[in-house]
Amino acid sequence: MILGADAAKAFASDPRWRDLPAVRETRVLASPTLPFGWVDGPPSPSRLLALRWLGHALYPEAFPEDIRAVTQEFYRLFYAVDLTDAMLDELLP
């Protein structure tokens, strides 16, 4: 897992990493970073959402929920923001 979509793209395009199976098979996960990093700092409620996002990304059979719907509900509850589809596209790499 890489922090942010831009970092994941840079990592995947760096020839030093091309032989890693995750890079070769395009399985590098980019964690969401808006409004704050979901898995890094600063501490925020988004870390709770990160657990569900990561569970869904790594074990979709165990976490079959619609992560987009979960994210919309979370942002509505914790940040008082109604996410549009376009906002979700930007938020979830």
C-alpha positions in Angstrom: 0.0 0.0 0.0 1.2 3.5 -1.0 0.0 6.7 0.5 -1.9 8.6 -2.2 -2.6 8.0 -5.9 0.3 10.2 -7.1 2.8 8.3 -5.0 1.4 5.0 -6.2 1.8 6.1 -9.9 5.4 7.2 -9.2 6.2 4.0 -7.5 4.6 1.9 -10.3 6.5 3.8 -13.0 9.9 3.6 -11.2 12.1 1.0 -12.9 13.7 0.0 -9.6 10.4 -1.5 -8.5 9.2 -3.1 -11.8 10.2 -6.6 -10.8 8.0 -6.6 -7.6 5.0 -8.9 -8.2 2.6 -6.2 -6.9 4.0 -3.7 -9.4 4.1 -6.2 -12.3 0.5 -7.3 -11.6 -0.7 -3.7 -11.0 -1.8 -4.5 -7.4 -0.3 -1.5 -5.7 -3.0 0.0 -3.5 -3.1 3.8 -3.2 -4.7 4.8 0.1 -7.1 7.8 0.0 -5.8 11.1 1.3 -8.7 13.5 1.4 -9.4 15.5 3.5 -6.5 13.8 5.5 -4.5 10.7 4.9 -6.7 7.7 5.9 -3.9 5.6 7.2 -1.2 8.2 8.1 -1.3 11.6 9.9 -2.8 13.6 11.2 -5.1 11.4 13.3 -8.6 11.8 12.1 -11.9 9.9 11.9 -10.9 8.8 8.4 -8.8 6.1 10.0 -12.0 4.3 10.9 -13.1 4.4 7.3 -9.6 3.2 6.3 -10.2 -0.1 8.1 -13.3 -0.8 6.0 -11.6 0.4 2.8 -8.5 -1.8 3.3 -10.6 -4.8 4.4 -12.7 -4.4 1.2 -9.6 -4.0 -1.0 -7.7 -7.0 0.4 -10.6 -9.3 1.3 -13.6 -8.4 -0.9 -15.3 -11.7 0.0 -15.2 -10.9 3.7 -16.1 -7.2 3.1 -18.5 -7.2 0.2 -20.1 -3.9 1.1 -20.3 -1.1 -1.5 -17.3 1.0 -0.4 -18.5 4.0 -2.3 -21.8 4.0 -0.4 -20.0 3.4 2.9 -17.7 6.3 2.1 -20.6 8.6 1.3 -22.4 7.7 4.5 -19.2 8.2 6.5 -18.5 11.6 5.1 -22.1 12.7 5.6 -21.9 11.6 9.3 -18.4 12.7 10.2 -17.7 15.7 7.9 -21.2 16.9 7.0 -20.4 16.5 3.3 -22.6 15.0 0.7 -20.1 13.4 -1.7 -21.1 13.4 -5.4 -20.0 10.6 -7.8 -17.2 12.9 -9.1 -16.0 13.6 -5.6 -15.9 9.9 -4.9 -14.0 9.2 -8.1 -11.3 11.7 -6.9 -11.4 10.4 -3.3 -11.2 6.6 -4.0 -8.1 5.9 -6.2 
